[in-house]
C-alpha cells in the first residue's frame, strides 16, 4: 500500500568529499503546510531500499533510471522551498520534472474529510501532497515483488536484485543504487530469481513487463484509468498492482488498492468500527471521497489505527529452501 503509515527515521549516508556539485533547482510549494517526507515517502521500498535514503538532516536521496540515463537527486525542504541537486545523465530530466515529483499538480484543497478520524489525521499531518514520478518501471517491478507475500520478503528481494544487477548511482552518495535496466532484468537467470526468494509467477510477470518497457512507460502520461488499463494488458498485473503503480507514477488521487489483504480491514475499522470489511465494503465506505479515495486511504493509514489481530502474522516464506 503506497504510503502505509509514517516513514521511519533517517539513516546515515556516506558522502564522497571529492564529488563534483550537480545542477540545482528550487521549488516553492503553494501556500500551506508541506511535508517532504510524506510526499515522497511512498517511493521508498523498505528501510534499506538501495534506491532511496532519508538522512538524519531531513534530506531525501533517490536514484532513478530516466529516459535520459541514470540519475541521483537530493531533496531538502529548507525554509519555504524545496532545494534539489542532481547528478548523472538523467539529472536535467529529473530536475525538469521536480514540481510534478513534489506534488505541484496535486490539489489537496479538493479533499473534504467526511469522518472524524480522517479529519484528525489531516490536521496532524497537514503537509500531504501526492507525488508524480513519471517513471513506470521503477514503481511496477517492486509492486510485482510485493504480490501475495509479506512486505519483509518483498523488500528483501528488491534489495537483493537491485544491489546485484543494478549499478551504483551517480553522484556523491555511497551505497545508493540505480535499479537494473530492462535488458538487465531480462538477463537474470532463473536460479538467481530463486535465490532472491522470487518464485516463477512473479519473475515471469516482471520479464513480460520489461520486454515492453517502452510501451508501459507511456502510461505515465495517460490519465490514471487509461494507465491502469495499459498496465493490466500484461498477464500477472491486476487491479492491485496497477493501483500501486499509478498512485506513484501518475499522482492518482482516486486510485484505490483493491485486493489487498489488510487494507479493507483497516479502512473498515477506522471509518466504521468494522474489522471484517471486504473490498466491496471498503469501496462503500470510501464512496463519500469519490475522486479523492487514495488520499483518504493515505490519511487513514497515517492515523496509525489498525484492528487488533485475531490470527498470527502471515509467515515469512523462503523458497530458497525448497
C-alpha positions in Angstrom: 0.0 0.0 0.0 1.5 3.3 -1.1 2.5 5.4 1.9 1.5 2.9 4.6 1.8 4.5 8.0 4.6 7.0 8.8 8.1 7.0 7.5 11.0 5.7 9.6 13.7 8.0 10.9 16.5 8.9 8.6 19.8 6.9 8.4 23.4 7.8 7.8 24.8 8.1 4.3 28.4 8.3 3.4 29.2 11.2 1.0 32.3 11.3 -1.2 34.1 14.5 -0.3 35.5 15.0 -3.8 32.2 14.8 -5.6 31.5 17.5 -8.2 28.4 19.5 -7.4 25.4 18.9 -9.7 22.9 21.2 -11.2 20.3 22.6 -8.8 16.7 23.7 -8.8 14.5 25.3 -6.2 10.7 24.8 -6.0 8.4 26.7 -3.7 5.2 24.8 -2.7 1.9 26.6 -2.8 0.8 28.3 0.5 0.1 26.0 3.3 1.9 23.1 5.1 4.3 20.9 3.2 5.9 17.7 4.4 8.6 16.4 2.0 8.8 13.0 3.8 5.1 12.4 3.4 5.1 13.4 -0.2 7.9 11.2 -1.5 7.7 8.5 1.3 5.6 6.1 -0.8 8.6 5.8 -3.2 10.7 4.1 -0.6 10.5 0.3 -0.5 11.5 -0.6 3.0 14.0 1.0 5.4 17.0 -0.4 3.5 15.8 0.4 0.0 19.1 0.8 -2.0 17.4 3.4 -4.3 16.2 5.7 -1.6 17.7 7.1 1.6 16.3 9.7 4.0 19.1 11.0 6.2 19.0 12.5 9.7 19.2 16.0 8.4 15.9 15.5 6.6 17.4 15.2 3.1 15.9 12.7 0.7 18.2 10.9 -1.8 16.7 9.0 -4.7 18.4 7.1 -7.6 16.4 6.6 -10.8 16.7 5.3 -14.3 15.3 8.0 -16.5 14.8 8.1 -20.3 17.9 10.3 -20.4 20.0 8.0 -18.3 20.7 7.2 -14.6 20.5 10.0 -12.1 20.6 10.8 -8.4 18.6 13.6 -6.8 18.9 15.1 -3.3 15.9 16.9 -1.9 15.9 19.2 1.1 13.0 21.2 2.5 14.6 24.5 3.5 12.5 27.5 4.6 9.6 27.9 2.3 11.1 25.9 -0.6 12.5 22.5 -1.6 16.0 22.6 -2.9 17.1 19.9 -5.3 20.6 18.9 -6.6 21.1 16.1 -9.1 23.8 14.1 -10.7 24.2 11.8 -13.7 23.0 11.8 -17.3 19.4 12.0 -16.2 19.9 14.9 -13.8 18.2 17.5 -16.0 15.3 15.1 -16.7 14.6 14.8 -13.0 15.0 18.5 -12.3 12.8 19.5 -15.2 10.0 17.4 -13.6 10.8 18.4 -10.0 7.4 20.2 -9.4 5.5 17.1 -10.5 7.6 14.9 -8.3 6.9 17.1 -5.3 3.1 17.3 -5.9 2.6 20.6 -7.7 -0.2 19.1 -9.9 -2.0 17.7 -6.8 -4.9 19.6 -5.3 -5.3 18.9 -1.6 -8.0 21.6 -1.4 -10.3 19.3 -3.3 -10.4 17.0 -0.4 -13.1 17.3 2.3 -12.8 15.0 5.3 -16.1 13.2 6.0 -15.1 11.2 9.1 -13.7 12.4 12.4 -10.7 10.1 12.2 -9.8 11.4 8.7 -10.2 15.0 9.8 -7.9 14.3 12.8 -5.3 12.7 10.6 -5.4 15.6 8.1 -4.8 18.1 10.9 -2.0 16.1 12.4 -0.2 15.5 9.1 -1.3 18.6 7.0 1.6 18.6 4.6 0.5 15.7 2.4 0.6 16.0 -1.3 0.6 13.2 -3.9 3.8 12.8 -5.9 4.1 12.0 -9.6 7.3 10.4 -10.7 6.5 9.8 -14.4 8.6 6.6 -14.2 6.6 3.4 -14.5 9.0 0.5 -14.4 10.6 1.7 -11.1 7.2 1.6 -9.5 6.0 -1.5 -11.3 8.8 -4.0 -10.5 8.8 -3.6 -6.7 5.0 -3.7 -6.8 5.1 -7.0 -8.6 7.6 -8.3 -6.0 5.0 -7.3 -3.3 2.3 -9.5 -4.8 1.0 -12.2 -2.3 4.0 -12.0 0.0 4.9 -10.1 3.2 6.4 -6.7 2.7 9.5 -8.0 4.5 10.0 -10.7 1.8 9.4 -8.2 -1.0 11.7 -5.6 0.4 14.4 -8.2 0.8 14.0 -9.4 -2.8 14.1 -5.9 -4.2 17.2 -5.1 -2.2 19.0 -8.2 -3.3 18.2 -7.8 -7.0 18.9 -4.1 -7.2 22.3 -4.5 -5.5 23.3 -7.4 -7.6 22.1 -6.4 -11.0 21.7 -2.6 -10.7 24.6 -0.1 -10.8 26.0 2.4 -8.3 24.1 5.7 -8.5 25.9 8.7 -10.0 26.9 11.5 -7.6 28.4 11.6 -4.1 26.2 9.2 -2.2 27.9 5.9 -1.5 25.7 2.8 -1.2 22.9 4.2 -3.4 22.0 2.1 -6.4 20.0 2.6 -9.6 17.7 -0.3 -10.4 18.7 -2.6 -13.4 17.8 -1.5 -16.9 15.1 -3.6 -18.7 17.7 -5.6 -20.6 19.5 -6.4 -17.3 16.2 -7.6 -15.7 15.6 -9.8 -18.7 19.0 -11.5 -18.4 18.7 -12.5 -14.7 18.9 -16.3 -14.7 16.1 -18.3 -13.2 18.2 -19.6 -10.3 19.1 -16.0 -9.3 15.4 -15.2 -9.0 15.0 -18.2 -6.8 18.0 -17.1 -4.7 16.3 -13.8 -4.3 13.2 -15.6 -3.0 11.1 -14.7 -6.1 9.0 -17.6 -7.5 8.3 -18.1 -11.2 5.0 -16.4 -11.2 6.3 -13.0 -10.1 9.6 -13.3 -12.1 7.7 -14.2 -15.2 5.4 -11.1 -14.8 8.5 -8.9 -14.5 10.1 -10.5 -17.6 6.9 -9.9 -19.6 6.8 -6.3 -18.4 10.4 -5.4 -19.2 10.0 -6.8 -22.8 7.5 -4.0 -23.4 9.0 -1.4 -21.1 8.8 1.5 -23.6 5.0 0.9 -24.0 4.5 0.7 -20.3 6.4 3.9 -19.7 3.9 5.7 -21.9 1.3 5.1 -19.2 2.8 7.8 -17.1 1.4 10.4 -19.5 -2.1 8.9 -19.5 -5.0 9.6 -17.2 -4.9 7.1 -14.3 -7.7 4.9 -15.6 -6.1 4.5 -19.0 -2.7 4.0 -17.4 -4.1 1.2 -15.2 -5.7 -0.4 -18.2 -2.4 -0.3 -20.1 -0.6 -2.0 -17.3 -3.2 -4.7 -16.9 -2.7 -5.8 -20.5 0.3 -7.7 -19.1 -0.5 -11.1 -17.7 0.2 -11.1 -14.0 -0.7 -7.4 -13.5 -4.1 -6.9 -12.0 -6.0 -4.1 -10.3 -3.9 -4.3 -7.1 -0.6 -3.8 -8.8 -1.9 -1.3 -11.3 -3.3 0.9 -8.5 0.0 0.7 -6.6 1.8 1.9 -9.7 -0.4 4.8 -10.8 -0.6 6.1 -7.3 3.1 6.8 -7.6 3.7 7.5 -11.3 0.5 9.5 -12.1 -0.3 11.0 -8.8 -3.7 9.3 -9.0 -5.8 10.7 -6.2 -8.7 8.3 -6.7 -6.8 5.0 -7.3 -7.8 2.5 -4.5 -5.7 -0.6 -3.9 -8.3 -3.3 -4.3 -7.3 -6.9 -3.4 -5.1 -6.1 -0.5 -5.0 -8.5 2.4 -5.1 -5.8 5.1 -6.4 -2.6 3.7 -10.2 -3.3 3.8 -10.0 -4.3 7.5 -8.1 -1.1 8.3 -10.5 1.2 6.4 -13.5 -0.6 7.9 -12.0 -0.3 11.4 -11.2 3.4 11.2 -14.3 4.6 9.4 -17.0 2.3 10.8 -15.5 0.2 13.6 -15.7 -2.9 11.5 -12.8 -5.2 11.4 -14.0 -7.7 8.8 -14.7 -5.3 5.9 -14.0 -6.7 2.4 -13.2 -4.8 -0.8 -16.9 -4.1 -1.5 -17.5 -2.7 1.9 -14.3 -0.7 1.8 -15.4 0.9 -1.5 -18.8 1.6 0.0 -17.2 3.4 3.0 -14.9 5.4 0.7 -17.7 6.4 -1.6 -18.0 9.9 0.0 -14.4 10.5 -1.1 -15.0 9.8 -4.8 -12.2 11.4 -6.8 -10.0 11.5 -3.7 -10.2 8.0 -2.4 -6.5 7.3 -2.5 -5.8 10.5 -0.5 -8.4 9.4 2.1 -6.7 6.0 2.4 -3.3 7.7 2.9 -4.8 9.7 5.8 -6.5 6.6 7.2 -3.1 4.8 7.2 -1.4 7.8 8.7 -3.8 7.7 11.6 -1.9 4.6 12.7 -5.1 2.9 13.8 -5.4 -0.8 13.0 -7.8 -3.6 14.2 -6.4 -5.9 16.8 -5.1 -9.2 15.4 -7.1 -12.4 15.8 -4.6 -14.6 13.9 -0.9 -15.0 13.7 1.1 -12.8 11.3 1.5 -14.1 7.8 4.5 -16.3 7.8 7.6 -15.1 6.0 8.3 -17.6 3.2 11.7 -18.7 1.9 11.6 -20.5 -1.4 15.4 -20.8 -1.4 14.9 -23.8 0.9 12.6 -25.7 -1.4 
